[in-house]
Amino acid sequence: MSLYDSLDQYIRQSRPRFEEWLGRLVEVPTVSMDPARRQDVRRGAEVAVEYLRELKADATLIETGGHPMVVGGWVRDPAWPTVTVYNHLDVQPAMEPEWTREPFMFAVDGDRYYGRGTTDDKGPALTALLAAHFAVERAVPLNIQLLWELEEEMGSPHFAEGLGRAALLCKPDSVVVSDTIWLAGGRPAAPYGLRGNLAARLTLETAKREAHSGLTGGVARNPLTELAAVVAACVDAKSGRVTIPGFYRSVKPPGKADRAQFLRSGFQVAAFAAAHQLTKLRVRDRAAVMRRLWAEPTFEVHGFVGGYTGPGVKTSIPPRAEAKVSMRLVPDQDPATLFALFRKHVRKLNPDVRVEADGMLRPYLADLGGPYAEALQKALRFGFGKDPVFIREGGSIGAVVTMAERWKAPVMFLGLSLPEHGYHAPNECFDWGQASGGMKAFVKYFEEVSRIPVKRRMA
Ligand SMILES: [Zn+2]
């Protein structure tokens, strides 16, 4: 009897459990960046441990300096390959006025599941869990470890520390991350690269209190004007080209294979602009848009703080100002090196400006070829009836780089979210089509990966 004979039936029978478990998890508001939700985040981790134990998996809660993380699974035979499945169970805040339902009340509407965290990332986590359970029950010769973080939405500040403490985790041969978005429904997409990030704050103080421009103007230094000049010397506002000396030195431009994948991706500029409600773009050429989003670095200003922001114009000179900026980085740019270049540049422009880093993440690039990419392709075709397109992500997932570097293992992406699911947006949802297809895809992926030969480590 083939492994897949009973899979459709298993998936059908799993639906009530999937819905009940997702509902219970969504109703725990695991908003990691909100200090008032600390107990809720812990409760979310405890519920996850309960689910794992109900499926007879090993499960523990790992304490870190921040929120805990959950590690569990079925590690049965050291001779088998081991895969680690990464998801996160913390969620974004849900304060947007556009919510039409209670964000932390689970609602089912036909095949759709509503609530904060349904698609990012609780639904995909439970999809992977139920698929892993099936694979284990049907004796697929693979050790499956589940790793559920609860600080992803705040940039994974204690992830590396947590991995160091997770005695139950053994070094996997490969990792699969389920936390990414397709370009469109019906068209599976598998990212193979992520941009990195470097955030920084520029601050300048030129007086102890605000001064009247009629009394001091012409002599008093204006920190807002000076910070604006610094920023203008870091990036060309029209083209977006970064003008920090040495910024592009280690950029690896996309190769022929990358560009071919991009063109095959089905990416549409108009749909992209509509999805993000962008009314004006820097470029409209399709290839250029994809290259800029996935394979080129950026410099953005997120906020200028300081001065008068009330109605009308108050003619005072502010005493201090702050600019919040960040740079998305691409392979092989190193955030620490770039921060040094940036600071040097700013010092030269204006030695009174204080430059402080506010988070760094390295970019990531997986192998486009090789057995794991092939397994992923087969899995997505099996689950959704269509070959996936391989794309890159403009965003960053800190945990990915940490896992790749710590374990020297390939990290693949089997994401299940769709653009209409409202990732990080109001009225977030997930759906049974993605969950059931996702279970099929994960089971196939586990079986394929169990057959990839691995170098056995000496004990
Ligand atoms: Zn996520």
Residues whose N, C-alpha, C, O or C-beta is under 5 A from the ligand:
A	BS01	ZN	D120 D121 D179
